[in-house]
Amino acid sequence: MNLGIFKQIFRRSWILGLLGIWVALALNGCNPSQFKTQAAQVPQLVIGTTTDPKTFNYALIQENPNISGFTYEGLAVQNGTTGKLEPAMAESWEISEDKLRYVFTLREGLKWSDGEPLTVDDVVFSFNDIYMNKRIPTSNQDGLFIGESKAFPKVSKLDNRRVEFTLPEPFSPFLRTVAAGLAILPEHSLRQAVETNRSDGQPQFFSTWGTGTDPKKIVVNGPYTIERYSPSERLIFRRNPYYWRKDAQGNPQPYIERIVWQIVESPETLLIQFRSGGLDLQEIGPASFQLLKREEKRGNFTIQNGGPDSGTNFICFNLNKGRRNGKPLVDPIKSRWFNNVAFRQAIAYGIDRQAMINNTLRGLGEPQDSPISVQSPYYFSPKEGLKTYDYNPEKAKQLLLGAGFKYDSKGQLLDADGNRVRFTMDASSGGRPTITPKIKQDLGKLGITVDLRYLDFGTLVEKRSNTLDWEAYYGAITGGIEPASGSNVWSVNGSFHVFNQKPQKSKAPIEGWEYADWEKKIDDLYVQGAREFDEAKRKAIYAETQRLAQEYLPFIHLFNTLGLVAVRNTVQGVKYTPVFSSPDSYIWNGYELKVAEKK
């Protein structure tokens, strides 16, 4: 799990709607296979997505899926199959005995996609001038704040091939979250944008490499460059001729010359295009699994099951007690409900998660009870003692009554002052429309009225990070191996401490913001966990964070789907893993994928 993965709150859009009406549609409509016949016949892979990229600037990316897996690389990479770290831009590294110095040696002859040399100076620039630049506050910085002091590491050039990172204190996840979690960016292309201010006083960097930029000006170091972007249609990647990898025979990688990222309006249309042969590879959901499983042989594809998704689906309440310009961010009446632990626990007991798995997910999912991914060695399971909230509406009602709530003659839940319990729950307009109505239905049985509001991703991000004026929402966070990658979620000052968010530095301040003792305790434990190198002790520390999270429920976790991907049999080498977020889940080893000629 890297820092970029935590930038996004919404996971893959699984195809969960009624499919019968789509099956009847003609399969030869807007089909990317038509593009394939018009293009030069070179090895290419066609995949699909429902969203346009928001930016081509790696440091400013907040959405998934995004372009970074195609275009950028760091000093190290994580192997999606083994979970181990492997050399990338750096051919090797050394760690001092006191765990405070990391020295990376770059590969010889590295180049950017424009042919310019990639050097140690680029590494120093990437960290000192972008990632650790306080004038460019992004979620990347959360993983670079080390220890209680929240100090940055010091990054310095030793010689033409060696760069040194000096840490203020031992930081066990350094290699995974920093070396493999952050890409190297080109100094020769971006320094001017970092040092030049716009008319509003902000660095020009914030306006650099937007989606309107000529792709030829986007300089990358990953396996692919951006060749062409047609909004709402497609994004075309072309093999980077200067990419460093070669196979055992000395052949340059990647093997696939071009990747076409087809942009369509809905998950249902993606399914249609895959079934018609227009897409080579497509992540699928439980509803489409049953349909596609019957078509594997005829459609010349195979469905890979990667096991439980590494992310977490949840509902979350706004616990922020702050005020902006004298006005509370959250209605004080509702804020008292949301900040009542018994209320949150009652909500958790009142949601029938197993029914969601059985019905909506067609049994292709598992309950999720922890903020840490099940694939992580630090995951603390219910069998080990983690508290769970299995469906128990009677217990939910008892908790509510014990907390001073009451019922009127119509069975509606009222608080101690007679206020009817009713709140608005936000969700992505591109998310799972069958889940939120089920939550509304379940909570209705407790006498609670939930008003559902579907918003586009940009509006949701604005509310989470800037205006902070929301009540509850349904969403997801992607996960992975290393818990410390979630420091921006669990630090009380983190950029994605979403349930009790402080405003970003460039946004209007709020008054009266405060955090609970349990919030600070989890924050402190994450600092301890990052300082500890003994694996058994680290597991115990993160187990305690999970106990606290399940007791106080800042996130009410729901379920994990199984990670499923349908791969055309002409595509060779896909090693699908839901440990990464899409599209990295299936192109993490894109440099070794091949496309066989179709017969």
Secondary structure, DSSP 8 states (H G I E B T S, - for coil): --TGGGG-S-------S--HHHHTS-TTSS-HHHHHHHS----EEEEEESS--S-S-GGG---SS-SHHHH--BSEEE-TTT--EEESSEEEEEE-TTS-EEEEEE-TT-B-TTS-B--HHHHHHIIIIIIT-TTS--GGGGGG-BTTTTB--EEEE-SSSEEEEE-SS--TTHIIIIITTSB---HHHHHHHHH-B-TTSSBGGGGTT-TTS-GGG----SSEEEEEEETTTEEEEEE-TT---B-TTS-BS----EEEEEE-S-HHHHHHHHHTTS-SEEEE-HHHHHHHHTTHHHHTEEEEEEEE-SSEEEEEE-----EETTEESS-HHHHHHHT-HHHHHHHHHTS-HHHIIIIISTT-EEE---SS-TTSTT---GGGT-------HHHHHHHHHHTT-EE-TTS-EE-TTS-B-EEEEEEETTS-TTHHHHHHHHHHTTT-EEEEEEE-HHHHHHIIIII---SEEEEEE---S-GGGGHHHHSTT-TT-GGG----TTS---BS----HHHHHHHHHHHHHHH---HHHHHHHHHHHHHHHHHH-SEEE-EEEEEEEEEETTEE-----TTS-TTHHHHTTGGG-EE----
